[in-house]
Amino acid sequence: MSQSTILGCFYLDSCVVLSEALGQNKARMGKFKQDVQKHRINCYVSPSVVTECEYLIKNTINFLDFVLKKVLVVYLEGITTKPRDLDSTQVSNEDLRTIKEAFMTVNQTARQFDLITDPFQAVEEWFVEKLDTEVEKTKKRMLGDFVVSLTATILEEITKLESAFETLVDLEASYISKSTQSPYRPVVDLLVQNGIHTADAVHISVVESHQRSQHHKAVFVTFDYKTILLKWTDIQRFESRLRSIVCCDPIYGLSHLR
């Protein structure tokens, strides 16, 4: 492989790091990693991003382990209808509607606390598929049987997250390295003044710290369109002091380093 003419590096947002750890956004991540490998581009995560990823994974595991099981079981036991014994209650089509209500509560809570939603969706899809199949049968099983199986499915999702957490902790073994750069306070303040959440502002400001200390371009890559990317053009248009910082979707990262 010839020496790359690309100078600069990428700083990854937590959503990009978690996409790598959890196998999400596969097409976009595949293109991004191909660019990184082909041009030997260094990829970094700031200390604040690592902390945020660890927080999200640990909180999601706790939510799965303690809340999800309780919420689903409580709904099935009749919190919105008549109390019933799951071990003596056959599966019915009404249970699917009950599960729909339960997962509305679960998903609302997950988004409220910025948890990783994939595990909840996986459990929901498993539960609905199993109940749907059972409803079609002439001789139906008891709901209590599904609660036992549900526990095993939740444990499987927890195991996946724990594996992702181990992958995250061992980032040095992959193409991503941990940066020692500190946030650049003037940029943090400017970003917050322009409507960027403080945590995101801290992540992004490290790019400026890197550029000032290393004297080459750094690009912040993120999948966060809602709170960062859709605001970024306007922010740079009205705040000249932030024009040295580039934020983009990972698939466009290479174009900003050429």
C-alpha positions in Angstrom: 0.0 0.0 0.0 1.4 3.4 -1.0 1.8 6.2 1.6 -1.4 8.1 2.0 -1.5 11.8 1.1 -4.4 12.4 3.5 -3.3 14.5 6.5 -5.5 14.8 9.5 -7.6 12.6 11.8 -11.1 11.8 13.0 -12.7 12.2 16.4 -15.6 9.9 17.0 -18.8 10.8 18.7 -20.3 8.3 21.2 -22.9 7.2 18.7 -20.2 6.2 16.2 -18.2 4.3 18.9 -21.3 2.5 20.0 -22.2 1.7 16.4 -18.8 0.0 16.1 -19.2 -1.8 19.4 -22.8 -2.9 18.8 -22.7 -3.5 15.0 -25.1 -0.7 14.2 -25.2 1.5 11.0 -23.3 -1.2 9.2 -23.3 0.3 5.7 -22.1 3.7 6.9 -19.6 2.3 9.3 -18.3 -0.1 6.6 -17.6 2.8 4.2 -16.0 4.9 7.0 -13.7 2.0 8.1 -12.8 1.4 4.5 -11.7 5.0 4.1 -9.8 4.9 7.4 -7.9 1.7 6.4 -7.2 2.7 2.8 -5.8 6.1 3.8 -4.4 5.1 7.2 -6.3 7.8 9.0 -6.0 8.0 12.8 -9.2 7.8 14.7 -9.6 9.1 18.3 -12.1 9.2 21.1 -11.9 11.9 23.7 -12.1 11.0 27.4 -15.6 12.5 27.6 -16.8 10.3 24.8 -15.4 7.2 26.5 -17.1 8.2 29.7 -20.4 8.8 28.0 -20.3 5.4 26.2 -19.6 3.6 29.4 -22.4 5.4 31.1 -24.9 4.6 28.4 -24.0 0.9 28.3 -24.0 0.5 32.1 -27.4 2.3 32.5 -28.9 0.3 29.7 -27.8 -2.9 31.3 -29.3 -1.8 34.6 -32.6 -0.8 32.9 -32.8 -4.1 31.1 -32.0 -6.1 34.2 -34.3 -4.4 36.7 -36.9 -2.4 35.0 -37.8 -4.1 31.8 -38.6 -7.5 33.4 -40.7 -5.8 36.0 -42.5 -3.5 33.6 -43.5 -6.3 31.2 -44.6 -8.7 34.0 -46.6 -6.0 35.8 -48.4 -5.2 32.5 -49.1 -8.8 31.8 -50.3 -9.4 35.3 -53.1 -6.9 34.7 -52.0 -3.4 35.7 -54.3 -2.0 33.0 -57.0 -4.8 33.2 -58.1 -7.3 35.7 -55.3 -8.9 37.9 -54.5 -12.5 36.9 -52.2 -15.4 37.5 -49.8 -15.8 34.6 -49.2 -19.5 35.3 -52.9 -20.2 34.8 -53.7 -17.7 32.0 -53.5 -18.8 28.4 -52.0 -16.6 25.7 -54.5 -14.4 23.8 -54.5 -11.7 21.2 -55.2 -9.2 23.9 -51.8 -9.9 25.3 -50.2 -8.4 22.2 -52.0 -5.1 22.8 -50.9 -5.2 26.4 -47.3 -5.7 25.3 -47.7 -2.8 22.9 -48.7 -0.6 25.9 -45.8 -1.9 28.0 -43.2 -1.2 25.3 -44.6 2.3 24.8 -43.7 2.9 28.4 -40.3 1.2 28.1 -39.3 3.0 24.9 -40.4 6.4 26.3 -38.3 5.8 29.4 -35.3 4.6 27.3 -35.4 7.8 25.2 -36.0 10.0 28.2 -32.7 8.8 29.8 -30.8 8.5 26.4 -30.4 4.8 26.7 -29.4 2.4 23.9 -32.7 1.4 22.4 -31.6 -1.6 20.3 -31.8 -4.2 23.1 -35.4 -3.2 24.0 -36.4 -3.4 20.4 -34.8 -6.9 20.1 -36.7 -8.1 23.2 -40.0 -6.5 21.9 -39.5 -8.2 18.4 -38.8 -11.5 20.1 -41.8 -11.3 22.4 -44.3 -10.2 19.7 -43.1 -12.9 17.3 -43.5 -15.6 20.0 -46.9 -14.4 21.1 -48.1 -14.1 17.5 -47.1 -17.7 16.8 -48.8 -18.9 19.9 -52.1 -17.1 19.3 -52.5 -19.0 16.0 -52.3 -22.4 17.8 -55.4 -24.3 18.9 -53.8 -25.3 22.2 -52.1 -22.3 23.7 -49.4 -22.1 26.3 -49.6 -20.2 29.6 -48.2 -16.7 29.9 -46.0 -17.8 32.7 -44.0 -19.9 30.3 -43.2 -16.8 28.2 -42.0 -14.9 31.3 -39.4 -17.6 31.9 -38.3 -17.4 28.2 -38.4 -13.6 28.4 -35.8 -13.6 31.2 -33.5 -15.7 29.1 -33.8 -13.4 26.1 -33.1 -10.3 28.3 -30.0 -12.0 29.7 -28.9 -12.6 26.2 -29.2 -8.9 25.4 -27.4 -8.0 28.6 -24.5 -10.4 27.6 -24.3 -8.6 24.2 -24.0 -5.2 26.0 -21.4 -6.5 28.4 -19.4 -7.8 25.5 -19.7 -4.4 23.8 -18.6 -2.7 27.0 -15.5 -4.9 27.1 -14.8 -4.0 23.4 -15.1 -0.4 24.4 -12.7 -0.6 27.3 -10.2 -2.3 25.0 -10.4 0.3 22.3 -6.6 0.4 22.0 -6.7 -3.0 20.4 -8.8 -1.8 17.4 -8.5 1.1 14.9 -9.7 3.6 17.5 -7.3 5.2 20.0 -8.1 7.1 23.2 -7.0 10.7 23.0 -5.5 12.6 25.9 -6.6 16.0 24.6 -8.6 18.2 26.9 -11.8 20.2 26.0 -11.1 23.7 24.7 -13.2 25.9 27.0 -13.8 28.9 24.7 -15.2 26.6 22.0 -17.4 24.8 24.6 -18.9 28.1 25.6 -19.5 29.2 22.0 -21.2 26.0 21.1 -23.5 26.1 24.2 -24.4 29.7 23.3 -25.4 28.4 19.9 -27.7 25.7 21.1 -25.4 22.6 21.3 -25.9 20.5 24.4 -23.0 20.9 26.9 -21.9 17.2 26.7 -21.8 17.4 22.9 -20.0 20.8 23.1 -17.3 19.2 25.3 -16.8 16.3 22.8 -16.6 18.6 19.8 -14.2 21.1 21.5 -11.5 18.5 21.8 -11.2 18.7 18.0 -10.1 22.3 18.4 -7.6 21.3 21.1 -6.1 18.7 18.8 -5.8 21.1 15.9 -4.1 23.7 18.0 -1.6 21.3 19.6 -0.9 19.0 16.6 -1.3 21.5 13.8 -3.3 19.4 11.4 -7.0 19.0 10.7 -9.3 16.9 12.8 -12.9 16.2 11.9 -15.7 15.3 14.4 -17.8 12.5 13.0 -21.3 11.7 14.3 -24.7 10.2 13.4 -26.4 12.8 15.6 -28.4 14.8 13.1 -31.0 16.1 15.4 -28.8 17.9 18.0 -25.6 18.5 16.0 -25.5 18.1 12.2 -28.8 19.8 11.3 -27.6 22.8 13.3 -24.0 22.9 12.2 -24.3 24.9 8.9 -26.2 27.7 10.6 -23.8 27.7 13.5 -20.8 28.2 11.2 -22.6 30.7 9.1 -23.3 33.0 12.1 -20.2 32.2 14.3 -16.9 32.7 12.4 -14.9 31.5 15.4 -16.2 28.0 14.9 -15.5 27.7 11.2 -12.2 25.8 11.8 -14.2 22.9 13.2 -15.9 20.3 10.9 -18.7 18.1 12.1 -20.1 15.5 9.6 -21.6 12.1 9.1 -18.7 9.5 9.0 -19.3 8.7 5.3 -18.4 12.3 4.5 -15.3 12.5 6.7 -12.8 11.7 4.1 -14.0 14.5 1.8 -13.2 17.0 4.6 -9.6 15.7 5.0 -8.7 15.8 1.3 
